[in-house]
Amino acid sequence: MSEKAGLTHIDASGEAHMVDVGDKAETVRVATAEGHVKMAPETLALIRAGDAKKGDVIGTARLAGIMAAKQTSNLIPLCHPLMLTKVSVDIEEDGALPGLRVTATAKLTGKTGVEMEALTAVSVACLTIYDMAKAADKAMEIGGVRLLAKSGGKSGDFRHPEHRK
């Protein structure tokens, strides 16, 4: 690993610290992440039909993901509190899993990126799906949480090599 690619939250003595972003330029920053919840076909059918005991699984998970993105700095040490201008959470059926695929996008104009906000939104949306459907299927599996793309800032753009879109 080169010096430039080193860990930014660790100082010379090895101690964790919050990065000072005060001198960075404000740019439009966007990040998209994804994850999935694999489940039994019967569980997916139950969710699709709206028959889960706890209610609207997809709607509740979408809202939980949006709320989580806004709370990222309270959940992840050393993350900066951000003034997000957009958070979207999309949840789609994926018959190949079978299960639900969650995609989240976070956006702002600011001095630091929104990758953690997008990843947090996906993670909490997936956890909410599990929570709401666990009565029907405790064997569900959460996986594939990853950053798909980011743009803006000094480090430039990133696109995951396996990004579908």
CYANA upper distance limits for C-alpha pairs under 8 A (distance plus 0.5 A):
  1 MET  CA      5 ALA  CA      6.63
  1 MET  CA      6 GLY  CA      7.19
  2 SER  CA      6 GLY  CA      6.93
  8 THR  CA     19 VAL  CA      7.35
  9 HIS  CA     16 ALA  CA      5.96
  9 HIS  CA     17 HIS  CA      5.81
  9 HIS  CA     18 MET  CA      6.53
  9 HIS  CA     19 VAL  CA      6.52
  9 HIS  CA     78 LEU  CA      8.14
 10 ILE  CA     14 GLY  CA      5.91
 10 ILE  CA     15 GLU  CA      5.85
 10 ILE  CA     16 ALA  CA      5.08
 10 ILE  CA     17 HIS  CA      6.67
 11 ASP  CA     15 GLU  CA      5.98
 11 ASP  CA     16 ALA  CA      6.96
 11 ASP  CA     17 HIS  CA      7.47
 17 HIS  CA     78 LEU  CA      7.22
 18 MET  CA     78 LEU  CA      5.39
 18 MET  CA     79 CYS  CA      7.78
 18 MET  CA     80 HIS  CA      8.35
 19 VAL  CA     78 LEU  CA      8.19
 21 VAL  CA    111 LYS  CA      6.63
 21 VAL  CA    112 THR  CA      7.33
 22 GLY  CA    111 LYS  CA      7.93
 24 LYS  CA    111 LYS  CA      6.03
 24 LYS  CA    112 THR  CA      8.46
 25 ALA  CA    110 GLY  CA      8.07
 25 ALA  CA    111 LYS  CA      6.28
 25 ALA  CA    153 GLY  CA      8.22
 26 GLU  CA    109 THR  CA      6.61
 26 GLU  CA    110 GLY  CA      4.92
 26 GLU  CA    111 LYS  CA      5.16
 26 GLU  CA    112 THR  CA      8.46
 26 GLU  CA    153 GLY  CA      8.32
 27 THR  CA    109 THR  CA      5.75
 27 THR  CA    110 GLY  CA      6.02
 27 THR  CA    111 LYS  CA      7.12
 27 THR  CA    152 GLY  CA      6.54
 27 THR  CA    153 GLY  CA      6.58
 28 VAL  CA    107 LYS  CA      7.85
 28 VAL  CA    108 LEU  CA      6.31
 28 VAL  CA    109 THR  CA      4.71
 28 VAL  CA    110 GLY  CA      7.01
 28 VAL  CA    151 SER  CA      8.33
 28 VAL  CA    152 GLY  CA      6.17
 28 VAL  CA    153 GLY  CA      8.14
 29 ARG  CA    107 LYS  CA      6.16
 29 ARG  CA    108 LEU  CA      6.01
 29 ARG  CA    109 THR  CA      6.46
 29 ARG  CA    110 GLY  CA      7.58
 29 ARG  CA    112 THR  CA      8.25
 29 ARG  CA    113 GLY  CA      6.38
 29 ARG  CA    114 VAL  CA      7.18
 29 ARG  CA    150 LYS  CA      7.78
 29 ARG  CA    151 SER  CA      6.02
 29 ARG  CA    152 GLY  CA      4.98
 29 ARG  CA    153 GLY  CA      7.18
 30 VAL  CA    105 THR  CA      7.50
 30 VAL  CA    106 ALA  CA      6.22
 30 VAL  CA    107 LYS  CA      4.94
 30 VAL  CA    108 LEU  CA      7.25
 30 VAL  CA    113 GLY  CA      7.88
 30 VAL  CA    114 VAL  CA      6.87
 30 VAL  CA    115 GLU  CA      8.26
 30 VAL  CA    150 LYS  CA      5.98
 30 VAL  CA    151 SER  CA      5.82
 30 VAL  CA    152 GLY  CA      7.26
 31 ALA  CA    105 THR  CA      6.06
 31 ALA  CA    106 ALA  CA      5.97
 31 ALA  CA    107 LYS  CA      7.16
 31 ALA  CA    113 GLY  CA      8.17
 31 ALA  CA    114 VAL  CA      6.22
 31 ALA  CA    115 GLU  CA      5.66
 31 ALA  CA    118 ALA  CA      6.65
 31 ALA  CA    147 LEU  CA      8.01
 31 ALA  CA    148 LEU  CA      8.15
 31 ALA  CA    149 ALA  CA      6.14
 31 ALA  CA    150 LYS  CA      4.65
 31 ALA  CA    151 SER  CA      7.03
 32 THR  CA    103 THR  CA      7.50
 32 THR  CA    104 ALA  CA      6.03
 32 THR  CA    105 THR  CA      4.79
 32 THR  CA    106 ALA  CA      7.10
 32 THR  CA    115 GLU  CA      7.69
 32 THR  CA    118 ALA  CA      6.31
 32 THR  CA    119 LEU  CA      8.31
 32 THR  CA    147 LEU  CA      6.65
 32 THR  CA    148 LEU  CA      5.99
 32 THR  CA    149 ALA  CA      5.78
 32 THR  CA    150 LYS  CA      6.87
 33 ALA  CA    103 THR  CA      6.22
 33 ALA  CA    104 ALA  CA      5.92
 33 ALA  CA    105 THR  CA      7.08
 33 ALA  CA    115 GLU  CA      8.13
 33 ALA  CA    118 ALA  CA      5.99
 33 ALA  CA    119 LEU  CA      6.00
 33 ALA  CA    122 VAL  CA      7.20
 33 ALA  CA    145 VAL  CA      7.63
 33 ALA  CA    146 ARG  CA      6.09
 33 ALA  CA    147 LEU  CA      4.77
 33 ALA  CA    148 LEU  CA      5.51
 33 ALA  CA    149 ALA  CA      7.52
 34 GLU  CA    101 ARG  CA      7.74
 34 GLU  CA    102 VAL  CA      5.97
 34 GLU  CA    103 THR  CA      4.84
 34 GLU  CA    104 ALA  CA      6.84
 34 GLU  CA    119 LEU  CA      7.83
 34 GLU  CA    122 VAL  CA      6.53
 34 GLU  CA    144 GLY  CA      7.58
 34 GLU  CA    145 VAL  CA      5.97
 34 GLU  CA    146 ARG  CA      6.16
 34 GLU  CA    147 LEU  CA      7.08
 34 GLU  CA    148 LEU  CA      7.24
 35 GLY  CA    101 ARG  CA      6.48
 35 GLY  CA    102 VAL  CA      5.79
 35 GLY  CA    103 THR  CA      7.17
 35 GLY  CA    122 VAL  CA      6.59
 35 GLY  CA    123 SER  CA      7.65
 35 GLY  CA    126 CYS  CA      7.73
 35 GLY  CA    142 ILE  CA      7.94
 35 GLY  CA    143 GLY  CA      6.38
 35 GLY  CA    144 GLY  CA      5.23
 35 GLY  CA    145 VAL  CA      4.54
 35 GLY  CA    146 ARG  CA      7.08
 36 HIS  CA     99 GLY  CA      7.67
 36 HIS  CA    100 LEU  CA      6.12
 36 HIS  CA    101 ARG  CA      4.80
 36 HIS  CA    102 VAL  CA      6.14
 36 HIS  CA    126 CYS  CA      7.10
 36 HIS  CA    142 ILE  CA      6.30
 36 HIS  CA    143 GLY  CA      6.00
 36 HIS  CA    144 GLY  CA      6.55
 36 HIS  CA    145 VAL  CA      7.61
 37 VAL  CA     99 GLY  CA      6.05
 37 VAL  CA    100 LEU  CA      5.84
 37 VAL  CA    101 ARG  CA      7.06
 37 VAL  CA    126 CYS  CA      6.66
 37 VAL  CA    129 ILE  CA      7.98
 37 VAL  CA    130 TYR  CA      7.93
 37 VAL  CA    140 MET  CA      7.09
 37 VAL  CA    141 GLU  CA      6.01
 37 VAL  CA    142 ILE  CA      5.03
 37 VAL  CA    143 GLY  CA      6.98
 38 LYS  CA     97 LEU  CA      6.08
 38 LYS  CA     98 PRO  CA      6.17
 38 LYS  CA     99 GLY  CA      4.97
 38 LYS  CA    100 LEU  CA      7.19
 38 LYS  CA    140 MET  CA      6.07
 38 LYS  CA    141 GLU  CA      5.53
 38 LYS  CA    142 ILE  CA      6.88
 38 LYS  CA    143 GLY  CA      8.30
 39 MET  CA     43 THR  CA      6.78
 39 MET  CA     44 LEU  CA      7.17
 39 MET  CA     97 LEU  CA      7.98
 39 MET  CA     98 PRO  CA      6.44
 39 MET  CA     99 GLY  CA      5.66
 39 MET  CA    137 ASP  CA      7.64
 39 MET  CA    139 ALA  CA      7.65
 39 MET  CA    140 MET  CA      5.15
 39 MET  CA    141 GLU  CA      7.13
 40 ALA  CA     44 LEU  CA      7.05
 40 ALA  CA     98 PRO  CA      7.23
 40 ALA  CA     99 GLY  CA      7.95
 40 ALA  CA    137 ASP  CA      7.64
 40 ALA  CA    140 MET  CA      7.80
 41 PRO  CA     45 ALA  CA      6.74
 41 PRO  CA     98 PRO  CA      6.60
 41 PRO  CA     99 GLY  CA      7.90
 42 GLU  CA     46 LEU  CA      6.68
 43 THR  CA     47 ILE  CA      6.77
 43 THR  CA    133 ALA  CA      7.85
 43 THR  CA    136 ALA  CA      6.92
 43 THR  CA    137 ASP  CA      7.02
 44 LEU  CA     48 ARG  CA      6.56
 44 LEU  CA     98 PRO  CA      7.89
 44 LEU  CA     99 GLY  CA      6.46
 44 LEU  CA    100 LEU  CA      8.29
 45 ALA  CA     49 ALA  CA      6.58
 46 LEU  CA     50 GLY  CA      6.79
 46 LEU  CA     51 ASP  CA      5.81
 46 LEU  CA     52 ALA  CA      6.55
 47 ILE  CA     51 ASP  CA      6.61
 47 ILE  CA     52 ALA  CA      6.34
 47 ILE  CA     56 ASP  CA      8.16
 47 ILE  CA     57 VAL  CA      6.93
 47 ILE  CA     58 ILE  CA      8.22
 47 ILE  CA    133 ALA  CA      8.22
 50 GLY  CA     55 GLY  CA      7.31
 50 GLY  CA     56 ASP  CA      6.53
 50 GLY  CA     57 VAL  CA      8.08
 51 ASP  CA     55 GLY  CA      7.48
 52 ALA  CA     56 ASP  CA      7.61
 52 ALA  CA     57 VAL  CA      7.60
 52 ALA  CA    132 MET  CA      7.71
 52 ALA  CA    133 ALA  CA      6.87
 52 ALA  CA    136 ALA  CA      8.45
 53 LYS  CA    132 MET  CA      8.20
 53 LYS  CA    133 ALA  CA      8.31
 53 LYS  CA    135 ALA  CA      8.36
 54 LYS  CA    132 MET  CA      6.25
 54 LYS  CA    133 ALA  CA      8.20
 55 GLY  CA    132 MET  CA      8.15
 56 ASP  CA     60 THR  CA      6.49
 57 VAL  CA     61 ALA  CA      6.51
 57 VAL  CA    128 THR  CA      8.27
 57 VAL  CA    129 ILE  CA      6.48
 57 VAL  CA    132 MET  CA      6.51
 57 VAL  CA    133 ALA  CA      7.91
 58 ILE  CA     62 ARG  CA      6.60
 58 ILE  CA     91 ILE  CA      7.22
 58 ILE  CA    129 ILE  CA      7.58
 59 GLY  CA     63 LEU  CA      6.84
 60 THR  CA     64 ALA  CA      6.60
 60 THR  CA    128 THR  CA      7.95
 61 ALA  CA     65 GLY  CA      6.61
 61 ALA  CA    124 VAL  CA      8.14
 61 ALA  CA    125 ALA  CA      5.06
 61 ALA  CA    126 CYS  CA      7.58
 61 ALA  CA    128 THR  CA      5.72
 61 ALA  CA    129 ILE  CA      6.32
 62 ARG  CA     66 ILE  CA      6.93
 62 ARG  CA     89 VAL  CA      5.95
 62 ARG  CA     90 ASP  CA      7.39
 62 ARG  CA     91 ILE  CA      7.72
 62 ARG  CA    125 ALA  CA      6.56
 63 LEU  CA     67 MET  CA      6.68
 63 LEU  CA     89 VAL  CA      8.43
 63 LEU  CA    125 ALA  CA      8.37
 64 ALA  CA     68 ALA  CA      6.48
 64 ALA  CA    121 ALA  CA      8.03
 64 ALA  CA    124 VAL  CA      6.97
 64 ALA  CA    125 ALA  CA      6.23
 64 ALA  CA    128 THR  CA      7.48
 65 GLY  CA     69 ALA  CA      6.76
 65 GLY  CA     89 VAL  CA      7.00
 65 GLY  CA    104 ALA  CA      8.38
 65 GLY  CA    120 THR  CA      7.79
 65 GLY  CA    121 ALA  CA      4.48
 65 GLY  CA    122 VAL  CA      6.58
 65 GLY  CA    123 SER  CA      8.01
 65 GLY  CA    124 VAL  CA      5.89
 65 GLY  CA    125 ALA  CA      5.04
 66 ILE  CA     70 LYS  CA      7.20
 66 ILE  CA     87 VAL  CA      6.45
 66 ILE  CA     88 SER  CA      7.17
 66 ILE  CA     89 VAL  CA      7.15
 66 ILE  CA    121 ALA  CA      6.41
 67 MET  CA     71 GLN  CA      7.09
 67 MET  CA    121 ALA  CA      8.09
 68 ALA  CA     72 THR  CA      6.73
 68 ALA  CA    117 GLU  CA      8.23
 68 ALA  CA    120 THR  CA      6.75
 68 ALA  CA    121 ALA  CA      5.88
 68 ALA  CA    124 VAL  CA      6.95
 69 ALA  CA     87 VAL  CA      7.79
 69 ALA  CA    106 ALA  CA      8.24
 69 ALA  CA    117 GLU  CA      5.06
 69 ALA  CA    118 ALA  CA      6.93
 69 ALA  CA    120 THR  CA      6.20
 69 ALA  CA    121 ALA  CA      5.36
 70 LYS  CA     82 LEU  CA      8.32
 70 LYS  CA     84 LEU  CA      7.76
 70 LYS  CA    117 GLU  CA      7.71
 71 GLN  CA     75 LEU  CA      7.05
 72 THR  CA     76 ILE  CA      6.43
 72 THR  CA     79 CYS  CA      7.65
 72 THR  CA     81 PRO  CA      8.02
 72 THR  CA    116 MET  CA      7.57
 72 THR  CA    117 GLU  CA      6.29
 72 THR  CA    120 THR  CA      7.04
 73 SER  CA     77 PRO  CA      7.30
 73 SER  CA     78 LEU  CA      7.75
 73 SER  CA     79 CYS  CA      5.33
 73 SER  CA     80 HIS  CA      6.13
 73 SER  CA     81 PRO  CA      5.59
 73 SER  CA     82 LEU  CA      8.28
 74 ASN  CA     81 PRO  CA      8.44
 79 CYS  CA    116 MET  CA      8.43
 80 HIS  CA    112 THR  CA      8.37
 82 LEU  CA    110 GLY  CA      8.48
 83 MET  CA    108 LEU  CA      7.27
 84 LEU  CA    106 ALA  CA      7.60
 84 LEU  CA    107 LYS  CA      6.45
 84 LEU  CA    108 LEU  CA      5.43
 84 LEU  CA    109 THR  CA      8.43
 85 THR  CA    106 ALA  CA      8.34
 85 THR  CA    107 LYS  CA      6.21
 85 THR  CA    108 LEU  CA      5.42
 85 THR  CA    109 THR  CA      8.11
 86 LYS  CA    105 THR  CA      8.21
 86 LYS  CA    106 ALA  CA      6.14
 86 LYS  CA    107 LYS  CA      5.54
 86 LYS  CA    108 LEU  CA      7.28
 87 VAL  CA    104 ALA  CA      7.59
 87 VAL  CA    105 THR  CA      6.10
 87 VAL  CA    106 ALA  CA      5.00
 87 VAL  CA    107 LYS  CA      7.00
 87 VAL  CA    118 ALA  CA      8.35
 88 SER  CA    104 ALA  CA      5.97
 88 SER  CA    105 THR  CA      5.77
 88 SER  CA    106 ALA  CA      7.19
 89 VAL  CA    102 VAL  CA      7.43
 89 VAL  CA    103 THR  CA      6.21
 89 VAL  CA    104 ALA  CA      4.84
 89 VAL  CA    105 THR  CA      7.15
 89 VAL  CA    121 ALA  CA      7.82
 89 VAL  CA    122 VAL  CA      7.99
 90 ASP  CA    102 VAL  CA      6.22
 90 ASP  CA    103 THR  CA      5.66
 90 ASP  CA    104 ALA  CA      6.78
 91 ILE  CA    100 LEU  CA      6.88
 91 ILE  CA    101 ARG  CA      6.13
 91 ILE  CA    102 VAL  CA      5.05
 91 ILE  CA    103 THR  CA      6.97
 92 GLU  CA    100 LEU  CA      6.03
 92 GLU  CA    101 ARG  CA      5.81
 92 GLU  CA    102 VAL  CA      7.13
 93 GLU  CA     98 PRO  CA      8.25
 93 GLU  CA     99 GLY  CA      6.43
 93 GLU  CA    100 LEU  CA      5.10
 93 GLU  CA    101 ARG  CA      6.72
 94 ASP  CA     98 PRO  CA      6.20
 94 ASP  CA     99 GLY  CA      5.92
 94 ASP  CA    100 LEU  CA      6.04
 94 ASP  CA    101 ARG  CA      6.70
 95 GLY  CA     99 GLY  CA      6.88
102 VAL  CA    122 VAL  CA      6.59
102 VAL  CA    125 ALA  CA      7.80
102 VAL  CA    126 CYS  CA      7.60
103 THR  CA    122 VAL  CA      6.87
104 ALA  CA    118 ALA  CA      5.94
104 ALA  CA    119 LEU  CA      7.97
104 ALA  CA    121 ALA  CA      6.75
104 ALA  CA    122 VAL  CA      6.32
105 THR  CA    118 ALA  CA      5.99
106 ALA  CA    114 VAL  CA      6.56
106 ALA  CA    115 GLU  CA      8.08
106 ALA  CA    117 GLU  CA      6.89
106 ALA  CA    118 ALA  CA      5.84
107 LYS  CA    114 VAL  CA      7.10
108 LEU  CA    114 VAL  CA      8.01
111 LYS  CA    153 GLY  CA      7.92
112 THR  CA    153 GLY  CA      7.60
113 GLY  CA    152 GLY  CA      8.02
113 GLY  CA    153 GLY  CA      7.53
114 VAL  CA    118 ALA  CA      6.95
115 GLU  CA    119 LEU  CA      6.71
115 GLU  CA    147 LEU  CA      7.54
115 GLU  CA    150 LYS  CA      7.47
116 MET  CA    120 THR  CA      6.38
117 GLU  CA    121 ALA  CA      6.61
118 ALA  CA    122 VAL  CA      6.88
118 ALA  CA    147 LEU  CA      8.37
119 LEU  CA    123 SER  CA      6.63
119 LEU  CA    145 VAL  CA      7.70
119 LEU  CA    146 ARG  CA      7.46
119 LEU  CA    147 LEU  CA      7.27
120 THR  CA    124 VAL  CA      6.58
121 ALA  CA    125 ALA  CA      6.54
122 VAL  CA    126 CYS  CA      6.64
122 VAL  CA    145 VAL  CA      7.72
123 SER  CA    127 LEU  CA      6.72
123 SER  CA    145 VAL  CA      7.52
124 VAL  CA    128 THR  CA      6.51
125 ALA  CA    129 ILE  CA      6.79
126 CYS  CA    130 TYR  CA      6.84
126 CYS  CA    142 ILE  CA      7.11
127 LEU  CA    131 ASP  CA      6.62
127 LEU  CA    142 ILE  CA      8.13
128 THR  CA    132 MET  CA      6.55
129 ILE  CA    133 ALA  CA      6.67
130 TYR  CA    134 LYS  CA      6.02
130 TYR  CA    138 LYS  CA      8.49
130 TYR  CA    140 MET  CA      7.35
130 TYR  CA    142 ILE  CA      8.48
133 ALA  CA    137 ASP  CA      6.83
133 ALA  CA    138 LYS  CA      8.43
134 LYS  CA    138 LYS  CA      5.28
134 LYS  CA    139 ALA  CA      8.48
134 LYS  CA    140 MET  CA      8.08
147 LEU  CA    160 HIS  CA      7.43
148 LEU  CA    158 PHE  CA      8.43
148 LEU  CA    159 ARG  CA      6.31
148 LEU  CA    160 HIS  CA      5.41
148 LEU  CA    163 HIS  CA      6.32
149 ALA  CA    157 ASP  CA      7.91
149 ALA  CA    158 PHE  CA      5.74
149 ALA  CA    159 ARG  CA      4.80
149 ALA  CA    160 HIS  CA      6.52
149 ALA  CA    163 HIS  CA      8.40
150 LYS  CA    157 ASP  CA      6.06
150 LYS  CA    158 PHE  CA      5.67
150 LYS  CA    159 ARG  CA      7.18
151 SER  CA    156 GLY  CA      6.53
151 SER  CA    157 ASP  CA      4.80
151 SER  CA    158 PHE  CA      6.97
152 GLY  CA    156 GLY  CA      6.07
152 GLY  CA    157 ASP  CA      6.78
159 ARG  CA    163 HIS  CA      7.33
